Amino acid sequence: MIDASIEAIPGLLLTFGVLTLILALPVGLLARVRQKPVAVRVMCTVSVAGVCAVTLLPTDGGPVGRGAICDVSSPFPQVFLSSSALLNVALFVPAPFFGVLVFRRFLTVAVVAVLSSGCIELIQAEGAMGRACSTTDIVANATGALIGTAGGVVWLRWRGQEARWRKTDAFWGVGLAVVGAMVLTGVFQTSVEPYLPLSERDDVKAQEHALEGSDAWITAAAKDVFGAKAPVREVVSEKRDARHLVTASTDSGDISGWWPEKKLVQAAYKDNRAEAGSLSMSQAEAVGTRFAERWFPEEIRGAVRKVRMSGTGETAVYMVSYRRYTAGVMMPMRLSIMVTSAGRIMNFSARAVEDPDLPKVVVTEDEAGRLAHQYSGRTTQGAVLLAQRVTGRGWRPVWMVGIETSDVFLDAVTGRRIPRTSLDVERP
């Protein structure tokens, strides 16, 4: 971890060495002139140089160019578990430790060390230096400062030297704490934008809670379609209104469905070529029926099942379709399952929509054909009566009349033509 930290900060050791010479040399000479202990003052200076080099040098990571931001998520418990946080604790121990030995004012030293931690995080937030400001770092640095201060006090007492409470220390310590805290708080509030990581945001937590169980459900469906030898590589969700479209991706293909309704929408192999097999139409129908009964029990209840073969020979493909009719109107529910001659579910598409309440149909099929010809001037080629959602009017019975290469849509109650753009159209 230490090696990685050194590599992440270009020029760290060189900068530390230069700062040490610039700061420690005059401090040592001044202490010798004043006949003060040299070693402890030099060590305090070296510790400060180390803190500056490690925390204020630009790096290649962090939110460069994103403005002054600071992570305000809770620092607990990661401040005691994260290796980087523990390194921050250790980094801030030596300077206040030696500071107490030099100045003998432990309260003032502790306050200065803690405020210095806040200043460092402020500089990291304000400067485009590849650094990330966070409350976890502030708490870790402050913890190290307090440990170092306490260690200095314990050392002095163990050595039988003076470490008493002084009024001047209390005055300066409390005064610096109050003024420093007010200034830092004001600067942070006015110039630094607080943010929470996605994992800490209430809306993200609510979404994660809403999606609990969705991975297991869509994974089970993927295994049923693509087989256990095609493990799920990724599961993504897209929120749409009050529900989520969950999609599982495998090397063989993708499958998606609505959550929390647990309604599959579609699945398809990336390679849609049918392998050779020997299933008859009735056997392929049985395969599709078993799949439908497992994953679409409510949708197929009361629906009409039909089977249609595409292709010939051993590579034929069978489409098992389910449609439901009410008073002759095809409801919006759709289910189409493609089964190969080898018994594999090659793909399926489903539309799980409850049967809507519709007004009574007035326009007959013959009248719909005549009106379609009148509107288009072309020969009609059959008609299908569908339940369709019409923009601004809700669900309506609609005639879809074929005219050569296109369709004409008519309201089955009024006979008026409906623009295709006003319909949620899905061919039967």
N, C-alpha and C positions, 0 to 999 in steps of 0.2 A: 504493500500500500504506500509506503514511504517512497520507494523507487518510482512508483507510478505518479505520485504527487510531484516529484522532482522533474520527471519527464514532461509533465503537463504544464510546467511553468518555465518557459525558455529563459536561460540566463540566471536561474535562481541562485546557484552557488556563487557565480561571479558577482552578482549584485550583493549577496550577503557578505562576501569578502570585502568588497569596496565600502559598503556601509559600515562594516565593523572597523575598518581602518579609519574612516572619516570620523566616526563617533567615539570609538574606544580610545584611540591614541591621545586626543586632547584631554579626554576625561582622566585617563591614567596619569598623564603629565601633571594635570591640575591637582589631582589627589596627592601625588608625590610632593609637589611644591607646598601644599597645605598640610603635609604630614598626616594624611588620612589613609585608611586602609585602601590600597590600590586594587587588589584582586576582586573584592566584592563589588566595587564600583565598575570595574571593567566588565565583570560578568553580567551585571545589570544592564549595561549598555549593549553588550553583545546580544542579550536576550531581546531587547527592544529592536535591535537591528534585524534579528531573525523574524520577529513578528511582522515588521514592515515589509521585509523581502517576500515572505510567504503570502501575505494578504493583499499587498498593494501592487504587485507586478501584474501586468496584463497577461492573459492566457488565451488559448485557442478555443475555450469552451464558454458556456454561459450565454445569457441573452444579449449578445452584442447588437446594438442598434435598435433595441426594442423600447428605449426610453427608460426612465427611472421607475423600476418596479421592485417590489419586495414580496417574497412569499410569506404570508402571514398565517399559514396553517399551524396547527398545534405542534410544538417541538417534541412532545412526549408521545410514545416512549423512545423514539428514534435517537434522541439526544444521548441516550445511554446505551444504545444498541448499534448505531451506525459507526462504522470504522472511521469515516471522515469526520464525524462529530467528535469522536473520542480523540482524534488527532488534534482537533481544534482545542479541546480541553487541555491536552498536554502542551500545546504551543503556548498557551497563556499562563501556564503555571510559573515558569522561571522568572519572568520580569517582575511580577509583584513580590515573589519570594525574596529576590535580592533587593527589591525596593524597600521592603520592610527592614532589612538588615542595614541599608544605607541611611534611610530617613527616620526610622523608629516611629513612624506615624502610620499605624496599620490601617486606620479608618480612611485616611486621606488616600493612601496608596490603593486600597481596594476600590474606592470610588473612582479614582482616576483610571484604573485599569478597566473597570466596567464601562465607564463613559467612552474610553478609547475603543472598546469593542463596538459600541454603537456608532462612533464616528467612522470606523473602518467599514462597517456595513453600509453606512450612508454614502461613503465615497464609492464603494462597489456598485451601489444602486445608481448613483448619478453618472458615473463614468462609463464610457463605452470601452470597457477593458476586459470583457469576456468573463466577468465575475457575476455571481448570483447572490443577491442579498436574501437572507431568510431569517426568520425568528429562531430557527433551530441553531444557526451559527451564532446568533447573538447570545442565546442561552448557553451554548457550549463554551463560547469565549468567556462569558461572565462566570460560569462555573469554574473554569480553569483559573481565572483571576482570584476568585474567593479561596480556592484550594491553595494557590500559591501564597496568598496573604496569610491564611491560617498556618501554613507550613513555616512561614517566616517567624510568626509569633511563637510557635512551638519550639523552633530552633533557638531563638533568643533565650527563652526560659530554660531550655535544656542546658544551654551554655552558661546560665546564671547571669545573663545580661539583662539590661532594662527593657521591659516591654509593657509599660504601664499605660493606662488610659490617661490621656492628657486633654485639658480643656481646649487648647489650641488645635489639637488634632480633631476633636469633635466639632469645633467651630468650622474649620476648613472643610472637613469631610461632609458635614451636613449641608453647608453652604454650596459646595461644589455639586453635591448630589441634587439639590433642589434646582439650582440654576441650570446645570447641565441637562437634567431630565426635561425641564421645560423647553430649553432651546432645541434639543434633539427631537422631542415630540412635535414641536411646532414645525421644524424643517421637514420631518418625515410626512406630516399631514399635508403640508402645502406643496411639496415637490416630488413626493414618491407615491406611486400608485400601488396600493395593496392588491394582491391577487391570491387566489387559492388554486392549488393544483386541481385538475379535473377530478381526481380521486377523492378530494375533500369537499367538493361542491354539493350542496343539497340536491340540486336538480339531477346531477349525475348519480348521486347515491340513490335517489328515488328511481331513476331509470334502471340502475343495476338491480334494485329490489324488484322492479316490475318485470325484469327479464330472467329472474331466478327460475331455473328449470327449462328455459327455452333451448339451451345448448343440448341438453340430454334428449329432449324431444326431437329436435331437427336432426340430431346425430343418429338416433334410432331409425328415423325415416330414411336417411341417407344410406344406412347399412342395408335396409330392406330393398332399396332400389339398386344401389351400386355394388352391394356385397361387402363383406367384412374385409376383403383384400384391397379395398379403396378407402383408406382411413380419411376422416375429415381433416383437412389442412387448416381451414379457417372458417369461423362463424362470424358474420357481421349482421348488424340490425339497423334498420332505417325506420325512424319514428314517423308515423303518418297518423295525424290526429291523435286518438287515444289508444292506438295499437301500434305494433311493430311488425315490419316485414323482416323476418329472419331468414338468412340465406347461408347454407352450408356448402362449402366448396371442397371437392375432392379431385384427385387426378383424373377420374373418369367423367365427372360432370358436376353440375350444381343442382341444388334443390332448395326451394323456398316455401315459406308458409307464414300465415298470420299468427301472431302471439298477442294476447293470451288465449285467443279463441281455439288455438291448435287446429287451424284449418290450412292444409297444404294447398299451395297455389299451382306449382309446376315443378317439373324436374326433367332434365334431358341429358343424355350422354353427349360428350363432346364429339365422339365418333358415332354418327347415327347410321352407320351401315349395319344391316341385319346379318347376323351369322346364320349359317345353314342349320336347319332343324327339321323335325318330322311331325310337329304338332298339327292336328287337324283344327278346323275352325271351332268346333265344340270344345276341344281341349284348351285352345287359346282363350276362349271365352271364360272357361273355368279359372284360368290363371288371373285374368283381369277381374273377374268377380271376387275372387278371394282377396285381391289387393284392395278393391273398392270397399268390401265389407270391413276390412281392417281399418282403413284410414278415412273412409267417407261414409260411415254408417247412417248418419242423419241425412246427408245429401241424397243418397240413393233410395231412401225410403219413399215408396210410391212412385218411383221413376220408371220410365220405360227403357229397357236395355236393348241395344242393337249391336250387331257385329258386322263389320265390313272388312273385306280382304283387299289388300293392296299388293300388287306384284304377283308373281307366280312361282311355283316350284318350291325348293327348299329354303329360299330366302324371302318367302312371302311374309308380310307384316299384317297383323289384324288390329283393327281399331275397335275397342269395346267402348261404346258411348252410352251415357245415361242422360236422359232428358225427362223433365216432369211437365205434365200438362194439366191445366185447370180450365174447364169449360172450353176446351179446344185451343187455349192459348198456351204457347210454350213459355214456361217460366224461366227466369234469368239464371237459374242454377244450371251449371254445365260441368260435365266430367267426361273427359276423353282419355283413354288409356291405350297406348300402342304396345302390342305384345308381338315379339318375334316368334318365328317357327320353332326356336329353341327354348321358348318359355321365359324369355327375359323381358322385363318391363323396360322398354327402350326410352319411353318418355310418357309424360301425362300432363294434362292441364286441367285445372279445376276452377270453378267460380262458385263459391259458397255464399249464396244470397237467399234470404228467406223469401218465400212466395209473397209478392205484394198484393194488396187489395186493389182490384181494377174495376172500372165502370163496365157496364154491360156492353158487349160488342153489338154494334148496329150495322156496320158495313159488311156485306157478305164478300166471299172470295171473288165471285163474278163481278160485283160492283167495284171491288178494289182493282181488278184487272182493267176494267173499262176506264176508271179514273186515272190509273197509271198511264194508259195509252193516251188519254186526253191530255195529261200534263206533259208527257214526254214526246208524243208523236211517234213512238216506237212500238214494235210488237212485244207483247209481254210473254214471259216464259215461266210461269208458275209463281205461286205466292206462299208465304209462310206467315202465320200469325204469331207475333212475339210480344212479350211484356218488355217494354223498353222505358228507360228513364229519359224524359224529355225536359230539356232545360226550361226552368220556370214553371213547369206543369206537373212535375213528379212522374210517377209510374203511369203509363198508358198502354192499352192494347194497340199494337202497331202492325199494319200489314207491310211486309217487305216483299215487294213485287220485282221479280227479275225482268230486266229489259236489255236483251243482248249482253253487253259486257258490263252492265252497271245495275243498280237497283233504285227503285223509287219507294219512299217510305210514306205511308198514309196513316193518319189517325183513324183507328177502326171504329171510332164513335162518331166523329164529325166528317170524315172523308177528306179532310184537308191534308195537303202535302206538307211533310215535315222535312226541313233541311237536314242533311246528314250531319252537319256540324252541331245540330241541337240534340243529337242522340248519343247515348253510350252504347255504341253498336258492337256486337260480337256475333259473327255469323254462326248459325246453328250447325 
